[in-house]
Amino acid sequence: DIHLTQSPSFLSASVGDRVTITCRASLGINNFLAWYQQQPGKAPRLLIYSASKLEDGVPSRFSGSGSGTEFTLTISSLQPEDFATYYCQQIKTYPHTFGQGTKLEIK
Amino acid sequence: EVQLVESGGGLVEPGGSLRLSCAASGFTFSEYEMNWVRQAPGQGLEWLSYISRYGTTTHYGDSVKGRFTISRDNAKNSLYLHMTSLRAEDTAVYYCARDKQFVGGFEHWGPGILVVVSS
């Protein structure tokens, strides 16, 4: 199975900050990676697919990059509604594993 | 509007069985691959199972392989997860999720349904 490791697991930041979350895969997955945002008590929301493509309706302050084993999710200027938990997921092979999550908190 | 709504959750004793359903609407169900994902209390997301558009191909995570069975009824626009030999560690919110065609990623999710395994 492909293991995904996100860093950091916790992140404190302020409104307006630029933040980056990293996801590392234990094997190369080309660009078969998705990013999700989850608010407490809600279902996850797809933000990015194919490592760098923005899902419809997702604000342009979100961006994804990477290929192979290292990927990043960047939020260019944090808004209050961005404080949530973020997950990466590989969709190269089954099982379609998720990273452990990164909780983004208000500083 | 795409909608996915899970049902069938609740309290079940260890060793028991339960069948979850996911009712789909707002799209042509038979054109999309589907998945189940769960989240234990306070924990991260765990992918559980996949089913192809006509149910001919399925995949499972190691933690549920041999105990859970995914199926679908395209005539009823419904996805199912039959869970047997339930354990306390199966306690979680269970989500059904629709694949994004051709590129992957789960573009639509149900609100989730809670399953509690306890005596």
HADDOCK unambig.tbl for C-alpha pairs under 7 A between the chains (distance, minus, plus):
assign (segid A and resid 34 and name CA) (segid B and resid 105 and name CA) 5.67 0.50 0.50
assign (segid A and resid 42 and name CA) (segid B and resid 111 and name CA) 6.65 0.50 0.50
assign (segid A and resid 43 and name CA) (segid B and resid 109 and name CA) 6.41 0.50 0.50
assign (segid A and resid 43 and name CA) (segid B and resid 110 and name CA) 6.91 0.50 0.50
assign (segid A and resid 43 and name CA) (segid B and resid 111 and name CA) 5.53 0.50 0.50
assign (segid A and resid 43 and name CA) (segid B and resid 112 and name CA) 6.82 0.50 0.50
assign (segid A and resid 46 and name CA) (segid B and resid 106 and name CA) 6.45 0.50 0.50
assign (segid A and resid 46 and name CA) (segid B and resid 107 and name CA) 5.56 0.50 0.50
assign (segid A and resid 49 and name CA) (segid B and resid 105 and name CA) 5.96 0.50 0.50
assign (segid A and resid 50 and name CA) (segid B and resid 103 and name CA) 6.58 0.50 0.50
assign (segid A and resid 91 and name CA) (segid B and resid 104 and name CA) 6.42 0.50 0.50
assign (segid A and resid 91 and name CA) (segid B and resid 105 and name CA) 6.91 0.50 0.50
assign (segid A and resid 94 and name CA) (segid B and resid 59 and name CA) 6.98 0.50 0.50
assign (segid A and resid 95 and name CA) (segid B and resid 60 and name CA) 6.76 0.50 0.50
assign (segid A and resid 95 and name CA) (segid B and resid 61 and name CA) 5.56 0.50 0.50
assign (segid A and resid 96 and name CA) (segid B and resid 47 and name CA) 6.11 0.50 0.50
assign (segid A and resid 97 and name CA) (segid B and resid 46 and name CA) 6.94 0.50 0.50
assign (segid A and resid 97 and name CA) (segid B and resid 47 and name CA) 6.07 0.50 0.50
assign (segid A and resid 98 and name CA) (segid B and resid 45 and name CA) 6.40 0.50 0.50
assign (segid A and resid 98 and name CA) (segid B and resid 46 and name CA) 6.53 0.50 0.50
assign (segid A and resid 100 and name CA) (segid B and resid 44 and name CA) 5.76 0.50 0.50
assign (segid A and resid 101 and name CA) (segid B and resid 44 and name CA) 6.31 0.50 0.50
